[in-house]
Amino acid sequence: PPSLLSSPPLSCKYRGEPCGAHNFSSVFTRYGKCYMFNAAEEGKTLRTTMKGGTGNGLEIMLDIQQDEYLPVWGDTEDTAFEAGVRVQIHSQAEPPFVHELGFGVAPGFQTFVATQEQRLTYLPPPWGECEWRALESGFFQVYSITACRIDCETRYIVENCNCRMVHMPGDASYCTPEQYKDCAEPALAKLSAVESSNCMCRTPCNMTRYNKELSMVKIPSKTSARYLQKKFNKSEKYITDNILVLDVFFEALNYETIDQKKAYEVAGLLGDIGGQMGLFIGASILTILELFDYAYEVVKDRLLDLLSREEEEESHGEDVSSCDPVANHSESISHTVTVPLQTTLGTLEEIAC
């Protein structure tokens, strides 16, 4: 109901310290007027916690006041048969989308919500299809799927009905009850039916999500029923039908990261090529270098051999002499001949050529 927090809640504690309606900010959604705790607002410091577990988060007791619910006269698409509150845990940079992403908290129970932060990182094109740029409308500073859908719905309703619904941003005039019934609601239902072709909202490149684990216990207990009756001046049946307790806390002070990686990079390609070559043909960079070194040595030896042969041929051509009339006589002839004479013995000179 709109008056859920118009008066102080029955009980409100954060990290064991009292809190009240002044710690909540009002925001309009498809459900109407909702309230946000720890919203990002100018001049306000975000609340933090130093411990995990029950008692270190938000604990609030509410009276849903079922007697103020509007009567149901028939079945329509917007008819709500449940009693309780709808809760969504989201980051401060993301607008609420309670009618689709919220979970229910029933009266007559204390609901424990253990949450864990999860940070997701996706790749932009050409490796992925995430979006990192803010929306052109300027309604939201940070891109998110929720912001994209609200922005798309706002533009569609303004173009077709010349007005905007109460939860939509912008400066167009609000739709009247007649415009809600005759134009805005049917147009929004039509948009949802063909949303895949009209509102293409990509996943943001950086996103924060909160995983939740819910558990419930029945209230009031037999021992606390009389105490609560005296404290709130309500009957036990009224407490069972209208009072609920919501306890939201971090399961542990850590977070999980999920990063999208490139399936195949240049370094991986080169590494795979080298690995396949080494596996199937025994080749590696060292082997290739050794092949180049071997080819260099072979070419060098061939060139040196050719050069040495040319030098030998040139030296042989310069040393050839033609003083010996005898063919193929290349060595000099030298010997001593003793000739007997009549009176004396002598030695003739060496005959040399």
C-alpha positions in Angstrom: 0.0 0.0 0.0 1.2 3.6 -0.6 1.0 4.3 3.2 3.2 1.4 4.1 6.1 3.7 5.2 4.1 6.9 5.6 4.3 6.3 9.3 7.3 4.7 11.1 7.6 0.9 10.5 6.9 -1.3 13.5 10.6 -2.0 13.8 13.7 -1.1 11.8 17.3 -1.9 12.5 20.5 -1.8 10.4 23.5 -3.4 11.9 21.7 -3.4 15.2 21.1 0.4 15.2 17.6 1.9 14.9 16.4 3.2 11.5 13.2 4.7 10.4 11.1 6.0 7.4 13.6 8.8 6.9 16.2 6.2 5.8 14.0 5.2 2.9 13.5 7.0 -0.5 10.3 6.8 -2.4 10.3 5.7 -6.1 7.5 5.0 -8.5 7.4 1.6 -10.3 4.7 -0.4 -12.2 3.4 -1.4 -8.8 3.0 2.3 -7.8 4.9 3.9 -4.9 7.8 1.9 -3.6 10.6 2.6 -1.1 14.3 2.1 -1.5 16.8 1.6 1.3 20.4 2.8 0.9 19.7 4.6 -2.4 22.4 6.7 -4.0 21.3 10.3 -3.4 23.2 13.6 -3.3 24.2 14.6 0.2 23.7 11.1 1.6 26.4 8.6 2.5 25.9 5.0 1.5 25.6 2.6 4.4 28.1 -0.2 4.6 28.6 -3.3 6.7 31.7 -4.8 8.2 30.4 -8.2 8.9 28.3 -10.9 7.2 25.5 -12.9 8.7 22.2 -12.3 10.5 22.1 -9.1 12.5 24.6 -7.3 10.3 22.1 -6.1 7.7 18.6 -4.7 7.5 15.9 -6.0 9.7 12.5 -4.5 9.3 9.0 -5.3 10.6 6.1 -4.2 8.5 2.3 -4.1 8.7 0.9 -4.7 5.2 -2.6 -3.5 6.3 -4.7 -5.9 4.2 -7.8 -4.0 5.2 -6.8 -1.2 2.9 -6.3 -3.4 -0.2 -8.7 -2.6 -3.1 -11.5 -5.2 -3.6 -11.2 -7.6 -6.5 -14.4 -7.6 -8.7 -13.1 -9.8 -11.4 -10.2 -11.4 -13.2 -8.0 -9.0 -15.2 -4.4 -9.0 -16.3 -3.5 -6.7 -13.4 -5.5 -8.5 -10.7 -3.3 -9.3 -7.7 -4.5 -12.2 -5.5 -1.4 -12.2 -3.2 -0.9 -10.4 0.1 2.5 -9.3 1.2 5.3 -7.1 -0.2 7.6 -7.3 -3.2 11.3 -6.9 -2.7 14.2 -6.4 -5.1 17.9 -6.3 -4.3 19.8 -4.3 -6.8 22.8 -2.0 -7.2 22.4 1.8 -6.7 23.3 2.4 -10.4 20.4 0.2 -11.6 16.7 1.4 -11.4 14.2 -1.0 -9.8 12.2 -3.4 -11.9 10.2 -4.9 -9.1 7.3 -6.3 -11.1 9.6 -8.7 -12.9 12.7 -9.1 -10.8 11.3 -8.8 -7.3 10.5 -11.7 -4.9 7.6 -11.9 -2.5 7.6 -11.7 1.3 4.5 -13.1 3.0 2.8 -11.9 6.2 2.9 -14.2 9.2 6.6 -15.2 8.4 10.0 -13.9 9.1 12.0 -14.1 5.8 15.8 -14.4 5.9 17.5 -13.3 2.7 21.2 -14.2 2.5 22.8 -12.5 -0.5 26.1 -12.5 -2.2 27.5 -10.0 -4.6 28.4 -11.2 -8.1 30.4 -9.0 -10.6 30.1 -9.9 -14.3 32.3 -8.6 -17.1 31.4 -9.2 -20.7 33.4 -8.4 -23.9 32.4 -5.7 -26.4 32.2 -6.3 -30.2 33.7 -8.0 -32.1 34.3 -10.7 -29.4 31.0 -10.1 -27.6 27.8 -8.1 -27.8 27.8 -6.1 -24.6 27.0 -2.4 -24.3 29.1 0.1 -22.3 27.8 3.5 -23.6 25.1 5.4 -21.7 21.7 5.7 -23.3 21.2 8.6 -25.7 18.1 9.9 -23.9 20.2 10.8 -20.8 17.5 9.5 -18.4 20.1 7.2 -16.8 23.8 7.8 -16.2 24.8 4.1 -16.3 23.7 1.6 -18.9 21.8 -1.5 -17.7 19.2 -3.8 -19.1 16.6 -2.4 -16.8 17.4 1.2 -17.8 17.3 0.2 -21.4 13.9 -1.4 -21.1 12.4 1.5 -19.1 13.8 3.9 -21.7 12.4 1.9 -24.6 9.0 1.7 -22.9 8.9 5.4 -22.2 9.7 6.3 -25.8 7.0 3.9 -27.1 4.3 5.1 -24.8 5.1 8.8 -25.5 5.0 8.2 -29.2 1.8 6.3 -29.2 -0.2 7.9 -26.4 1.4 11.4 -26.1 1.9 10.9 -22.3 4.0 8.8 -19.9 3.2 6.5 -17.1 3.9 7.6 -13.6 7.1 5.4 -13.2 8.6 6.6 -16.5 11.3 9.4 -16.7 11.1 12.4 -18.9 9.2 15.7 -19.1 6.1 14.6 -21.0 2.8 14.9 -19.2 1.5 12.0 -17.1 -1.3 9.8 -18.5 -4.8 10.3 -17.1 -6.7 7.3 -15.8 -8.5 7.2 -19.1 -5.3 7.2 -21.1 -3.9 4.5 -18.8 -6.9 2.3 -19.5 -7.4 3.0 -23.2 -3.9 3.5 -24.5 -0.9 3.1 -22.2 -1.7 -0.3 -20.7 -2.7 -1.9 -24.1 0.4 -0.3 -25.8 2.7 -1.6 -23.1 1.2 -5.1 -23.4 1.7 -5.0 -27.2 5.3 -3.9 -26.8 6.0 -6.7 -24.4 4.6 -9.2 -27.0 6.9 -8.0 -29.7 9.7 -6.7 -27.5 12.4 -8.8 -29.1 12.2 -6.7 -32.3 11.5 -3.3 -30.8 13.6 -3.1 -27.7 17.0 -4.6 -28.3 18.7 -4.3 -24.9 22.2 -5.8 -24.8 23.9 -7.0 -21.7 26.1 -4.3 -20.1 29.8 -4.8 -20.2 30.0 -4.5 -16.4 27.1 -5.7 -14.2 26.6 -6.3 -10.5 24.1 -8.9 -9.5 23.1 -10.2 -6.1 22.4 -13.9 -5.7 19.8 -14.7 -3.0 19.0 -17.6 -0.7 15.6 -17.3 1.1 14.4 -19.1 4.2 11.3 -18.5 6.3 10.0 -19.1 9.8 6.5 -18.7 11.2 5.6 -15.8 13.3 4.4 -15.2 15.9 5.4 -18.1 18.1 3.1 -19.2 20.9 5.4 -17.6 23.5 5.7 -14.2 21.7 2.0 -13.9 20.6 0.8 -12.3 23.9 3.8 -9.9 24.0 3.2 -8.7 20.4 -0.6 -8.3 21.1 0.2 -6.0 24.0 3.0 -4.1 22.2 1.0 -3.3 19.0 -2.5 -3.6 20.5 -3.5 -6.1 17.8 -5.0 -9.5 17.9 -3.0 -12.6 17.2 -5.0 -13.2 14.0 -4.3 -9.7 12.8 -0.6 -10.2 13.5 -0.6 -13.5 11.5 -2.5 -11.9 8.6 -0.6 -8.6 8.4 2.8 -8.5 10.2 6.0 -9.7 8.5 9.7 -9.4 9.3 12.3 -9.1 6.5 16.0 -9.7 7.3 18.4 -9.0 4.5 22.2 -9.5 5.0 25.3 -10.6 3.2 26.2 -14.2 3.5 29.9 -13.3 3.6 32.0 -10.2 2.9 33.3 -11.5 -0.4 32.2 -11.4 -4.0 32.3 -13.6 -7.0 33.7 -12.5 -10.4 32.7 -13.9 -13.8 34.8 -12.6 -16.7 34.1 -13.4 -20.3 37.4 -14.1 -22.1 38.3 -14.1 -25.8 38.0 -17.6 -27.2 41.0 -17.3 -29.5 43.7 -14.6 -29.5 46.7 -14.1 -31.8 49.1 -15.4 -29.0 47.0 -18.5 -28.7 47.0 -19.0 -32.4 50.7 -18.8 -32.7 51.2 -21.1 -29.6 48.8 -23.7 -31.1 50.6 -23.6 -34.4 54.0 -24.1 -32.7 52.6 -26.9 -30.5 51.1 -28.7 -33.5 54.3 -28.5 -35.5 56.3 -29.7 -32.5 53.9 -32.6 -32.0 53.5 -33.8 -35.6 56.8 -32.9 -37.4 59.1 -32.4 -34.5 59.6 -28.8 -35.5 60.2 -25.8 -33.2 61.7 -22.4 -33.5 65.1 -23.8 -32.5 64.8 -26.5 -35.1 64.0 -23.9 -37.8 67.0 -21.7 -36.7 69.2 -24.8 -37.0 68.0 -25.5 -40.5 68.9 -21.9 -41.5 72.3 -22.3 -39.9 72.9 -25.6 -41.8 71.9 -24.0 -45.1 74.2 -21.1 -44.4 77.2 -23.4 -43.7 76.5 -25.5 -46.9 76.3 -22.4 -49.1 79.5 -20.9 -47.5 81.5 -24.1 -48.1 80.4 -24.3 -51.8 81.4 -20.6 -52.4 84.7 -21.1 -50.7 85.4 -24.2 -52.8 84.6 -22.4 -56.0 86.9 -19.5 -55.1 89.8 -21.8 -54.2 89.5 -23.6 -57.6 89.5 -20.4 -59.5 92.7 -19.2 -57.7 94.5 -22.5 -58.4 93.7 -22.3 -62.1 95.0 -18.7 -62.3 98.3 -19.6 -60.5 98.9 -22.6 -62.8 98.5 -20.4 -65.9 101.2 -18.0 -64.7 103.9 -20.7 -63.9 104.0 -22.5 -67.4 107.5 -22.2 -69.3 108.4 -23.2 -72.9 112.2 -23.8 -72.7 112.0 -27.6 -72.8 111.7 -28.8 -76.4 110.6 -32.2 -75.1 106.9 -32.5 -74.7 105.6 -33.1 -71.2 109.1 -32.5 -69.7 108.4 -30.2 -66.8 111.3 -31.0 -64.5 114.9 -29.7 -65.0 117.6 -32.2 -65.9 120.8 -32.1 -64.1 123.6 -34.7 -64.1 127.4 -34.9 -64.3 129.2 -36.7 -67.2 132.8 -37.8 -67.0 134.5 -38.1 -70.4 137.9 -39.7 -70.7 140.5 -37.7 -72.6 143.9 -38.5 -73.8 146.0 -36.5 -71.3 143.7 -35.2 -68.6 140.4 -35.9 -66.8 137.9 -33.1 -66.5 134.4 -32.4 -65.5 132.0 -30.9 -67.9 129.5 -28.2 -66.8 126.0 -29.2 -65.7 123.6 -29.3 -68.5 120.5 -27.7 -67.3 117.5 -26.4 -68.9 
